[in-house]
Amino acid sequence: MTFDWLMKIVTENWPMFIRGAGITMLISIVGTILGFIIGLIIGGIRTIPLPERGAKRVFLRAIRAIFSTYIEIFRGTPMIVQAMVIFYGSALAFGADMDRLYAAFLIVSINTGAYMAEIVRGGILSIDKGQYEAAQAIGMNHFRTMFHIVLPQAIRNVIPSIGNQFVINIKDTSVLNVISVSELFFQTKSIAGNNFRYFESFFVACVLYLIMTITVSRILAYIEKKLDGPENYAQIVVEAPEDMYRKNVSQ
């Protein structure tokens, strides 16, 4: 009987399931990309060396304090609470009439940005300090050093963490049903409310979430492997000068 209901639910409601899965993926992709951009900016600014004294030092310390507060707030509170405060709170406090989908983009982006900021900062700090010193020795300023030398390596190092955050976002979009965003969980809840078959309905949703997260994980693992390059590199043997001299003399 359960299998029959399962097939019946899929057959009758597959457009709603697909629509919900599509909205979930759209929010996750946009939120992860925008969150990464936010994290890249904040992480880069937070790693700028502080001058010994002067107005620039005061300005950077103030900016760092603001960013640290943002990170602590959005990492220390649940996304479901953030969604309620941003969507309903802004409507009550400022009379803002936000589109639910755009509100979802905003909520996921700023939440992801708080985590990405720490991920990027950790990636930047993992780069050997000798590379900074070498860049300064050839006359590169901090911005050029970050853009040309540090960030490409840091981003490569944090790709697994970015992929992990992407997978988390796919699952965490389910909390957006509290502001009536028609993602997968919201659509499944509507289907289950119509047929009163909660187990079968949410079993289908579970399978769809697994398909999305596993697919994304495999794609990111493939990208990471491609960035690593081939497993076996051709070795180039460089002869010592004295060996080269002896070989030339013998010839």
PyMOL commands that set and color helices and strands:
alter all, ss='L'
color gray80, all
select helices_A, chain A and resi 2-46+55-76+79-94+100-125+129-137+142-179+184-195+198-228+241-250
alter helices_A, ss='H'
color red, helices_A
deselect
rebuild
show_as cartoon
